Amino acid sequence: MKRKALSIFLASAMSLSMLAGCGSAADNGSAPADTTASEPAATETAATETAAASADVASEGEHELSVYAWDKNFNIPALEAAEKAYQTVDPDFKLNIVEQSASSDVENAITLAASSGDYSQLPDIVLFQDHYIQNYVTNYPDAWMDLEDAGIDWSDFGAEKLSYSTVNGKHYGAPVDNGTSVFAYRTDILEECGYTIDDVTGITWDRWLEIGRDVKAKTGKYLVSMDHNGDDLPYMMMQAEGKSQWKDGVPYFVGNEDLKAILNVIITGAKDGVIYLCNDWSEYTDTSIIGDQVAGVFNGNWIIPTMEQVAENSGKWAITTAPTLSGKEGYAANGGSSLYVTGNCSKPELAKAFLAYTFGGGEGATATYDDALRNGGVITCCISASKSAVYQEGVDFFNGQAIYTDIVAMGANVPVVEQNDYHYTARTQIQAAITNVINGADLDAELQQAEDQVKFEMGL
């Protein structure tokens, strides 16, 4: 087994509570597994896991497909909506949704199948996290079928979303959930402090810090929070700049002036009481957001249901873009997943037709995504599907703002930046650097140490 793939596999097996690509589960921010582990260790680790539900492709009828997915409250309702939509053209169609406990179950299934050379236990389709898929397609090419001949209009999707599922110029995935980040603000608190939503739109981070200090002094509320144990702020803020923490496949921390400037914003904000860096996911969601300690929320749009749990704040929120170092409006994304046809698919033409008709922007996309939005909160990645009446409706919680069509439009502007299979390793090291600098360490020294550690994990 290739070392890189093994590292991903072990990390998956140890982190079942990892953020499931769409904000449906907490990320425990655990450190990545030792990349020097051997093949038998991976097999032993997998054997200790609770057996995940499996598919039986061999016994399927000619109008049936099976799919692995996780999260009965988010992804699975979207798949049920797609099944219903496709039944309008194929009344006998049946989608056998095999629920997994976490995204890592899907990753483990692919790894075990590939390591044994036997793909017969895989379903026809799997839902897979965006940040991991390129590694799996590269290391296990026989596990997948590309979607080049599926008849999908790829121009109907934002370039950033497609950048994950496009490998060596070929499209492999049909995008499902929109991971576009939103910056939401409590407009009543801004107004109390003399500001409007326009005052926090298209501004520099320096100006944002000034406003945050004012809000903190007048109301006691932070302007934003984040789970610092799995800190996504640096990544989102860098992407909003159109910049990456990677360069030519290696970590780019030392000498990366944009990254240094972004980290200084976070460090300053934390010290000044503008940014609440929470110790874990529960403190982030339950204490800072549901506990009403923040006047702003910045994350993938999947965070909206968490915000909506505070019913008394309905009508007091609005969403906009992120600040940037230069003051231009910033666009970012965090999380997301797509659907992939496996090498074990017995009816690839049916699988591709189903994906193209529903999630791929075909005639059933509007029905699929209208239903998915109503029943699971999944927001479309298809620009055309966001033109429906459902997407144009104002949302009461956001004071009548048509946030869903706004989110899709924002997603089309998210810049493509260099990604890497060691995304989560880098996140862990950058998080540690931030903590150490807040406690008095030197930022340049911490960035050097973080870069060295990531290179070590990568075997460089």
GUMARVEX-844652 format. One record per residue (C-alpha): z, y, x. Coordinates in steps of 0.5 Angstrom, whole numbers, padded with zeros to 4 digits, always signed. Layout:
! residues N
ZYX/...
***
This chain:
! residues 460
+0000+0000+0000/-0002+0007+0003/+0004+0011+0005/+0003+0017+0000/+0003+0013-0006/+0009+0009-0004/+0013+0015-0003/+0011+0017-0010/+0012+0011-0013/+0019+0011-0010/+0021+0018-0013/+0018+0016-0020/+0023+0010-0020/+0029+0014-0018/+0028+0019-0023/+0027+0017-0030/+0029+0023-0032/+0024+0027-0029/+0021+0033-0032/+0015+0029-0036/+0010+0034-0035/+0011+0038-0042/+0018+0040-0042/+0020+0034-0046/+0026+0032-0041/+0030+0034-0036/+0028+0034-0028/+0034+0032-0024/+0031+0035-0018/+0033+0029-0014/+0031+0029-0007/+0024+0025-0006/+0025+0018-0003/+0024+0016+0004/+0017+0015+0006/+0018+0010+0011/+0020+0005+0006/+0016-0002+0006/+0012-0005+0001/+0018-0011-0001/+0023-0005-0002/+0018-0002-0007/+0017-0009-0011/+0025-0010-0011/+0026-0003-0014/+0021-0004-0019/+0024-0011-0021/+0031-0007-0022/+0028-0002-0027/+0028-0004-0035/+0022-0007-0037/+0017-0002-0040/+0014-0004-0047/+0007-0007-0045/+0000-0007-0048/-0004-0013-0050/-0012-0011-0049/-0014-0018-0050/-0012-0019-0057/-0015-0012-0059/-0020-0011-0065/-0027-0008-0063/-0024-0001-0067/-0018-0002-0063/-0015+0002-0057/-0008+0002-0053/-0005+0008-0050/+0002+0009-0046/+0005+0015-0047/+0012+0018-0047/+0016+0023-0052/+0016+0021-0059/+0017+0028-0061/+0012+0031-0057/+0006+0027-0054/+0006+0022-0059/+0005+0026-0065/-0001+0029-0062/-0004+0022-0061/-0002+0020-0068/-0006+0027-0070/-0012+0024-0066/-0012+0017-0069/-0012+0021-0076/-0018+0025-0074/-0022+0020-0071/-0021+0015-0077/-0026+0021-0081/-0031+0018-0077/-0029+0011-0076/-0024+0009-0082/-0023+0002-0078/-0020+0006-0072/-0013+0004-0069/-0009+0007-0064/-0004+0003-0061/+0001+0007-0058/+0006+0004-0053/+0012+0008-0052/+0015+0009-0045/+0022+0011-0044/+0019+0016-0039/+0013+0019-0035/+0015+0014-0029/+0014+0008-0033/+0007+0010-0033/+0006+0011-0026/+0010+0005-0024/+0005+0001-0029/-0001+0003-0025/+0003+0002-0018/+0005-0005-0019/-0002-0007-0022/-0006-0004-0016/-0001-0007-0011/-0002-0014-0014/-0010-0013-0015/-0009-0015-0023/-0010-0009-0028/-0010-0014-0034/-0003-0011-0036/-0006-0004-0037/-0007-0001-0043/-0014+0002-0045/-0011+0009-0044/-0005+0012-0040/-0002+0019-0041/-0001+0022-0034/+0002+0028-0031/-0002+0033-0028/+0002+0034-0021/+0001+0026-0020/-0006+0024-0022/-0010+0026-0016/-0006+0022-0011/-0007+0016-0016/-0014+0016-0017/-0015+0017-0009/-0011+0011-0007/-0013+0007-0013/-0020+0008-0015/-0021+0002-0019/-0015+0003-0024/-0019+0009-0027/-0026+0010-0030/-0029+0017-0030/-0031+0021-0036/-0037+0024-0033/-0041+0021-0039/-0036+0022-0045/-0040+0028-0047/-0034+0033-0046/-0036+0040-0046/-0032+0042-0040/-0033+0049-0040/-0028+0049-0046/-0022+0049-0042/-0019+0053-0037/-0021+0052-0029/-0014+0051-0027/-0012+0045-0032/-0019+0042-0030/-0017+0042-0023/-0012+0037-0023/-0016+0032-0026/-0022+0033-0023/-0023+0028-0016/-0029+0029-0011/-0033+0033-0017/-0032+0028-0022/-0028+0029-0029/-0023+0023-0030/-0018+0026-0035/-0018+0029-0042/-0013+0035-0042/-0008+0034-0048/-0002+0039-0047/-0003+0046-0045/+0002+0048-0039/+0001+0055-0039/+0007+0059-0037/+0010+0065-0042/+0015+0070-0040/+0019+0072-0046/+0023+0078-0047/+0028+0079-0053/+0025+0086-0055/+0032+0088-0059/+0035+0088-0052/+0030+0091-0048/+0030+0097-0054/+0038+0097-0053/+0036+0099-0046/+0031+0104-0047/+0025+0099-0046/+0019+0096-0050/+0015+0090-0048/+0010+0094-0045/+0015+0096-0040/+0015+0089-0037/+0008+0088-0038/+0003+0089-0032/+0009+0091-0027/+0011+0090-0020/+0017+0085-0019/+0021+0091-0016/+0020+0095-0022/+0022+0089-0026/+0028+0088-0021/+0030+0095-0023/+0030+0094-0031/+0034+0088-0030/+0039+0091-0026/+0039+0096-0032/+0039+0091-0037/+0045+0087-0034/+0049+0093-0033/+0048+0095-0040/+0049+0089-0044/+0051+0084-0039/+0045+0079-0040/+0041+0076-0034/+0033+0078-0035/+0031+0071-0033/+0034+0064-0031/+0032+0058-0028/+0034+0051-0027/+0036+0052-0019/+0036+0044-0018/+0029+0043-0020/+0027+0051-0019/+0020+0052-0021/+0020+0060-0020/+0017+0060-0013/+0011+0056-0016/+0010+0060-0022/+0011+0066-0019/+0006+0064-0013/+0001+0062-0018/+0001+0068-0021/-0001+0072-0015/-0007+0067-0014/-0003+0064-0008/-0001+0057-0006/+0005+0054-0002/+0000+0050+0001/-0006+0051+0006/-0011+0046+0008/-0007+0040+0006/+0000+0042+0010/+0006+0046+0008/+0005+0054+0009/+0012+0057+0009/+0012+0060+0016/+0008+0066+0016/+0006+0066+0009/+0008+0073+0007/+0007+0072+0000/+0012+0067-0001/+0017+0070+0003/+0016+0076-0001/+0017+0072-0008/+0023+0069-0005/+0026+0075-0003/+0025+0077-0010/+0029+0071-0013/+0034+0072-0008/+0035+0079-0009/+0035+0078-0017/+0040+0072-0016/+0045+0077-0012/+0044+0083-0017/+0046+0079-0023/+0038+0079-0025/+0037+0072-0025/+0041+0066-0027/+0040+0060-0022/+0043+0055-0026/+0046+0049-0023/+0042+0044-0027/+0038+0043-0033/+0043+0043-0038/+0046+0049-0036/+0039+0052-0036/+0038+0050-0043/+0044+0050-0046/+0048+0055-0043/+0043+0060-0041/+0038+0060-0046/+0042+0057-0052/+0048+0060-0050/+0045+0067-0051/+0046+0069-0044/+0039+0072-0042/+0034+0077-0045/+0028+0073-0042/+0025+0066-0041/+0020+0065-0036/+0017+0058-0036/+0012+0053-0039/+0011+0054-0046/+0014+0048-0048/+0021+0052-0047/+0019+0055-0054/+0023+0050-0058/+0029+0051-0054/+0029+0058-0055/+0028+0057-0062/+0034+0053-0063/+0038+0060-0063/+0036+0061-0070/+0040+0068-0071/+0035+0071-0065/+0029+0069-0070/+0024+0076-0070/+0027+0078-0063/+0023+0075-0058/+0016+0077-0056/+0011+0074-0050/+0007+0077-0045/+0005+0076-0038/+0009+0075-0031/+0010+0081-0026/+0007+0081-0020/+0008+0084-0013/+0002+0088-0014/+0003+0090-0021/-0003+0086-0024/-0001+0082-0030/+0000+0075-0028/-0002+0068-0030/+0001+0061-0029/+0002+0054-0031/+0008+0049-0031/+0007+0042-0033/+0002+0039-0037/-0001+0032-0038/-0008+0029-0039/-0011+0022-0042/-0014+0017-0037/-0018+0011-0039/-0016+0005-0034/-0020+0000-0031/-0018-0005-0036/-0021-0002-0042/-0025-0007-0045/-0028-0002-0050/-0030+0004-0045/-0035+0007-0050/-0030+0007-0056/-0025+0010-0051/-0029+0016-0049/-0032+0017-0056/-0025+0018-0058/-0023+0023-0053/-0029+0027-0053/-0028+0028-0061/-0021+0029-0061/-0018+0032-0054/-0024+0034-0051/-0026+0039-0056/-0031+0035-0061/-0031+0036-0068/-0024+0033-0069/-0021+0038-0064/-0019+0043-0069/-0016+0038-0074/-0012+0034-0068/-0009+0040-0065/-0007+0043-0072/-0004+0037-0073/-0001+0036-0066/+0002+0044-0066/+0005+0043-0073/+0008+0036-0072/+0010+0036-0064/+0009+0043-0062/+0003+0041-0057/-0001+0047-0056/-0009+0046-0055/-0012+0046-0048/-0019+0047-0052/-0021+0054-0052/-0025+0053-0058/-0019+0049-0062/-0015+0055-0061/-0020+0059-0066/-0017+0056-0072/-0013+0059-0078/-0007+0055-0076/-0007+0058-0069/-0008+0065-0071/-0002+0065-0076/+0004+0070-0073/+0010+0066-0071/+0016+0069-0075/+0021+0067-0069/+0016+0072-0065/+0016+0077-0070/+0009+0075-0072/+0006+0075-0066/+0000+0070-0066/+0003+0067-0060/-0001+0060-0060/-0008+0063-0059/-0005+0068-0054/-0002+0062-0050/-0009+0059-0050/-0012+0066-0048/-0007+0066-0042/-0009+0059-0040/-0016+0061-0039/-0014+0066-0034/-0009+0062-0030/-0012+0062-0022/-0013+0055-0019/-0009+0054-0013/-0009+0049-0007/-0004+0043-0010/-0001+0037-0006/+0002+0030-0008/+0008+0033-0005/+0009+0038-0010/+0016+0036-0011/+0018+0035-0004/+0016+0042-0003/+0020+0045-0009/+0026+0041-0007/+0026+0044+0000/+0024+0051-0002/+0030+0051-0007/+0035+0049-0001/+0032+0055+0003/+0034+0060-0003/+0041+0057-0004/+0042+0058+0004/+0040+0065+0004/+0044+0067-0002/+0050+0064+0002/+0048+0068+0008/+0043+0064+0012/+0036+0067+0015/+0030+0067+0011/+0025+0066+0017/+0029+0060+0020/+0030+0057+0013/+0023+0057+0012/+0022+0054+0018/+0027+0048+0017/+0024+0047+0010/+0017+0047+0013/+0019+0042+0018/+0022+0037+0013/+0016+0037+0008/+0012+0035+0014/+0017+0030+0016/+0017+0027+0009/+0009+0027+0009/+0009+0023+0016/+0006+0029+0020/
***
